[in-house]
Amino acid sequence: MRVACRSAKSVLMMAVLLGLCFVPMMSWGEVAEWTLVTEIDEFSFCMSRFDESTIAISVQDGFYALDIATWRTDMVVTSGMGLTRPTFVWGPRDLWATASIAEGGFAPIWRRDSDSGVWAPYHPIDVTGGNILSVYPLWIDRNGDPWAGVDWSIQMFDGSQWQHVMGDIEFWIKCDMISEGPDGNVWIGSQYGVFSWSYERLFVNLYTEANTGFPLKCPMFGFWDSRGLYWIDGGPDLIVVWEGRGYSLLPFVSEYSSTFFSIDEDSQGNIWLGTFDGKGLIVIRPNGEVLHLPAPDGHGYGMYTYFEVICADDGFTYIRALGDTHDRADIWAVSLNDTLP
């Protein structure tokens, strides 16, 4: 089934962001094509890259492997590895996985060798005593060492054991995201703000509403794009962008979305934002044009629908639309109309 979205609107941004002018344009008509790839008739936890040709849609007993070349979907059972509702993440070399729900007090960690394709168990994380028996997020640094958000702490495996990263301060951090910036620092989003942690100097900078003027609590994502800009979910109707010398704002009117759920960048430099409240997608083009891509009608998407985005090498952006009841998900392939300027 192919559905062309009904309309898109370009809004005038009354500012210049980081040297990129947001030009006034009005663009109406069909600007994107939504193709329904498959339907997942059970609760799905997340969507992640498994390899260059496969996207993994996580469910209770494993994941659905979506082959982006053929759009064939096959179920892969991983519960025997202890990986219920698995989350996958790539390191510098290998693919890693963990379970979103830990059983028996320990969260399993697995690593898949890129050469052999063989999975091997890694050192599990002790989550006993925590309120949240899960590991999120899992992230692999430049040295191939895993980091993890565990309950109200951030832990890193140092080659022999899991240890807390930032001493006493970590106790107060509920980690929402971890990534490495072009400055070589590790950037961590938490309920208190965004931390920048230096490998070499072992110091932490904390950016909060108090010292930036922008709300930065509990961001859903922190994303470095190809230009070295850091995109942060700043709460309702707001995306905050960090350039390295300061912050800028991308305020969105509530007509587009009140909350943003996920972000990715395609090969053309377009930034894709998935909404948290059923309002579809936002695309920010390199020339500053902002497109609203509402989801096709007739699928029961409402105010509690999540839209998760992954930009693949085949030119499509894949969308996991988790409906209001959260007991099923639609997987879409969305492409922009090439005739747009």
Buried (B, 14 or more C-beta within 10 A) or exposed (E): EEBEBEEBBBBEBEEEBBEBEBEEBEBEEEBBBBBBBBEBEEBBBBBBBBBEBBBBBBBBBBBBBBEBEEBEBEEBEBBEBBBBBBBBBBBEEBBBBBBBBBEEEBBBBBBBEEEEEEBEEBBBBBBEEBEBBBBBBBBBBEEEEBBBBBBBBBBBBEEEEBEBBBEEBBEEBBBBBBBBBEEEBBBBBBBBBBBBBEEEEEEBEBBBBEEBEBBBBBBBBBBBBEEEBBBBBBBBBBBBBBBEEEBBBBEBEEEBBBBBBBBBBBEEEBBBBBBBBBBBBBBBBEEBBBBBBBBBEEBEBEEEBBBBBBBBEBBBBBBBBBBEEEEBBBBBBBBBBEEBE
